[in-house]
Amino acid sequence: MHVQEWLETIPAVAIYALVGVVIGLESLGIPLPGEIVLVSSALLASQHGDINPYVLGGCATAGAIIGDSIGYAIGRKGGRPLLAWLGGKFPAHFSEANIALAERSFQKWGMWAVFFGRFIALLRIFAGPLAGVLKMPYWKFLIANVLGGILWAGGTTAVVYSVGIVAEAWLKRFSWLGLVLAVLIGVTSMLVIKNRAKKAAAEARQHPEAPLEPVTAD
């Protein structure tokens, strides 16, 4: 059963809770399809009036911020042994190449890696725990975490909801054309993302770097 079809079978309050919990756990460092659940829920909200997009966006934002904060606390306490443990539990996500890629992002961007990491699936899982492991000052992390959470979760909800409403009316007139366009955009986006991910992973394997020093205040 497709995610959206399954969501249609549960009440609105359960959808709010599900979105908050899934995104929170993903931000905490557990590989879960937070973005898929959020997009599917926002699209469903555009088609069913009993799902409030503002409540949905608020739950998604709260889950993102709280989950990242818990991940930061766990990472700060667990240190690098935590990353090794996660690598054993989730080798596909916490491989040495992926960790090296995330560390280089933090080395280059600092607190902005937390902010922009919201919009990148890999960094979204790493941002909180890795910021804690590298002992990024909490005030820096908190600013980036809150702003990134609001913009990503709230923005994604608003955009998908708005597009869903417009698309529903538009597709009633041009259903076949809309279907073809949606498929083309989806396939193209998927290929571009996969290609970039492969290049990033290959670069991380070819250019391993020494462990980073703790991220300190300027």
C-alpha positions as CSV (number, residue, x, y, z in Angstrom):
1,M,0.0,0.0,0.0
2,H,1.3,3.5,-0.9
3,V,2.1,5.8,2.0
4,Q,-0.6,8.3,1.0
5,E,-3.2,5.6,0.6
6,W,-2.4,4.3,4.1
7,L,-2.5,7.8,5.6
8,E,-6.0,8.1,4.3
9,T,-7.1,5.3,6.6
10,I,-6.1,7.0,9.9
11,P,-7.6,10.1,11.6
12,A,-6.1,13.5,11.3
13,V,-4.8,13.6,14.9
14,A,-2.9,10.4,14.2
15,I,-1.3,11.9,11.1
16,Y,-0.1,14.9,13.1
17,A,1.4,12.6,15.7
18,L,3.0,10.3,13.1
19,V,4.6,13.2,11.2
20,G,6.1,14.7,14.4
21,V,7.4,11.3,15.7
22,V,8.8,10.1,12.4
23,I,10.6,13.4,11.6
24,G,11.8,13.6,15.2
25,L,13.3,10.1,15.1
26,E,14.9,10.8,11.8
27,S,16.4,14.1,13.1
28,L,17.6,12.2,16.2
29,G,19.7,10.0,13.9
30,I,17.5,7.0,13.0
31,P,17.2,6.5,9.3
32,L,13.4,6.9,8.6
33,P,11.5,8.4,5.6
34,G,10.6,11.6,7.3
35,E,10.4,13.7,4.1
36,I,8.2,11.1,2.4
37,V,5.8,11.0,5.3
38,L,5.7,14.9,5.4
39,V,5.2,15.3,1.7
40,S,2.5,12.6,1.5
41,S,0.7,14.2,4.5
42,A,0.8,17.7,3.1
43,L,-0.5,16.5,-0.2
44,L,-3.3,14.6,1.6
45,A,-4.1,17.8,3.5
46,S,-4.6,19.6,0.2
47,Q,-7.2,17.1,-0.8
48,H,-9.0,16.6,2.5
49,G,-10.3,19.5,4.6
50,D,-10.1,17.7,7.9
51,I,-6.3,17.9,8.0
52,N,-5.2,21.4,9.0
53,P,-1.9,22.3,7.1
54,Y,-0.9,24.8,9.9
55,V,-1.2,22.1,12.6
56,L,0.6,19.6,10.3
57,G,3.5,22.1,9.7
58,G,3.7,22.9,13.4
59,C,4.0,19.2,14.3
60,A,6.6,18.6,11.6
61,T,8.6,21.7,12.8
62,A,8.4,20.7,16.4
63,G,9.5,17.1,15.6
64,A,12.5,18.4,13.6
65,I,13.7,20.8,16.3
66,I,13.2,18.5,19.2
67,G,14.6,15.4,17.4
68,D,17.7,17.3,16.4
69,S,18.2,18.7,19.9
70,I,18.0,15.2,21.4
71,G,20.4,13.9,18.8
72,Y,22.9,16.7,19.7
73,A,22.7,15.7,23.4
74,I,23.2,12.0,22.6
75,G,26.1,12.8,20.2
76,R,27.8,15.1,22.8
77,K,27.6,12.4,25.4
78,G,28.4,9.4,23.2
79,G,31.2,10.9,21.2
80,R,32.8,9.0,18.3
81,P,32.0,5.5,19.8
82,L,28.4,6.4,19.1
83,L,29.1,6.9,15.4
84,A,30.9,3.5,15.3
85,W,27.9,1.9,17.0
86,L,25.5,3.5,14.5
87,G,27.7,2.3,11.7
88,G,27.2,-1.3,12.9
89,K,23.4,-0.8,13.2
90,F,22.9,1.2,10.0
91,P,25.8,0.5,7.7
92,A,24.1,1.8,4.6
93,H,23.7,5.3,6.2
94,F,26.5,5.5,8.8
95,S,29.3,4.1,6.6
96,E,32.8,5.5,6.9
97,A,32.4,7.3,3.6
98,N,29.1,9.0,4.6
99,I,30.6,10.0,8.0
100,A,33.6,11.5,6.3
101,L,31.4,13.4,3.9
102,A,29.3,14.8,6.8
103,E,32.4,15.8,8.7
104,R,33.8,17.7,5.8
105,S,30.5,19.5,5.5
106,F,30.8,20.5,9.2
107,Q,34.4,21.5,8.7
108,K,33.6,23.8,5.8
109,W,30.2,25.2,6.9
110,G,30.1,24.9,10.7
111,M,26.6,25.8,12.0
112,W,25.3,26.2,8.4
113,A,25.8,22.5,7.9
114,V,23.1,22.0,10.5
115,F,20.8,24.6,8.8
116,F,21.3,23.4,5.2
117,G,21.5,19.8,6.4
118,R,17.7,19.9,6.8
119,F,17.4,19.9,3.0
120,I,19.8,17.0,2.4
121,A,18.6,13.5,3.4
122,L,22.0,12.3,4.5
123,L,22.9,15.4,6.6
124,R,19.4,15.5,8.0
125,I,20.2,12.2,9.8
126,F,23.7,13.2,10.8
127,A,23.3,16.9,11.8
128,G,22.2,16.6,15.4
129,P,24.4,13.7,16.6
130,L,27.5,14.9,14.6
131,A,27.2,18.4,15.9
132,G,27.2,17.0,19.4
133,V,30.1,14.7,18.7
134,L,32.2,17.6,17.4
135,K,31.1,19.7,20.4
136,M,29.6,22.6,18.4
137,P,28.6,25.4,20.9
138,Y,25.0,24.8,21.7
139,W,23.9,28.3,21.0
140,K,25.2,28.0,17.4
141,F,23.5,24.6,17.0
142,L,20.2,25.9,18.5
143,I,20.0,28.9,16.1
144,A,20.7,26.7,13.0
145,N,18.4,24.0,14.3
146,V,15.4,26.2,14.9
147,L,15.8,28.2,11.7
148,G,16.4,25.1,9.6
149,G,13.6,23.2,11.2
150,I,11.1,26.0,10.6
151,L,12.2,26.6,7.0
152,W,12.4,23.0,6.0
153,A,9.4,21.5,7.8
154,G,7.1,24.5,7.6
155,G,8.2,25.4,4.1
156,T,7.8,21.9,2.7
157,T,4.3,21.7,4.2
158,A,3.3,25.0,2.7
159,V,4.8,24.4,-0.7
160,V,3.4,20.9,-1.1
161,Y,0.0,21.9,0.2
162,S,-0.2,24.9,-2.1
163,V,1.0,22.9,-5.2
164,G,-1.5,20.1,-4.3
165,I,-4.4,22.5,-4.4
166,V,-3.4,24.1,-7.6
167,A,-2.5,20.8,-9.2
168,E,-5.8,19.1,-8.3
169,A,-7.7,21.8,-10.1
170,W,-5.3,21.9,-13.0
171,L,-5.2,18.2,-13.5
172,K,-8.9,18.0,-13.8
173,R,-8.5,19.7,-17.2
174,F,-5.2,18.3,-18.3
175,S,-5.0,15.0,-16.5
176,W,-2.8,13.1,-19.0
177,L,-0.5,16.1,-19.6
178,G,0.0,16.6,-15.9
179,L,0.7,12.9,-15.3
180,V,3.4,12.9,-18.0
181,L,4.9,16.1,-16.6
182,A,4.9,14.8,-13.0
183,V,6.6,11.5,-14.1
184,L,9.3,13.4,-16.1
185,I,10.0,15.8,-13.2
186,G,10.1,12.9,-10.7
187,V,12.4,10.7,-12.8
188,T,14.7,13.6,-13.6
189,S,15.0,14.7,-9.9
190,M,15.6,11.1,-8.8
191,L,18.4,10.7,-11.3
192,V,20.1,14.0,-10.5
193,I,20.0,13.3,-6.7
194,K,21.3,9.7,-7.1
195,N,24.1,11.0,-9.4
196,R,25.2,13.6,-6.9
197,A,25.0,11.2,-4.0
198,K,27.3,8.7,-5.8
199,K,29.8,11.4,-6.7
200,A,29.9,12.6,-3.1
201,A,30.4,9.1,-1.7
202,A,33.1,8.4,-4.3
203,E,34.9,11.7,-3.3
204,A,34.7,10.8,0.4
205,R,36.3,7.4,-0.3
206,Q,39.1,8.8,-2.5
207,H,40.0,11.7,-0.1
208,P,39.7,10.5,3.5
209,E,40.6,13.0,6.0
210,A,41.8,12.9,9.6
211,P,39.1,13.3,12.4
212,L,38.0,16.8,12.8
213,E,38.8,19.0,15.8
214,P,35.8,20.1,18.0
215,V,33.8,23.0,16.4
216,T,34.4,25.9,18.7
217,A,33.0,29.4,18.8
218,D,34.6,32.1,16.6
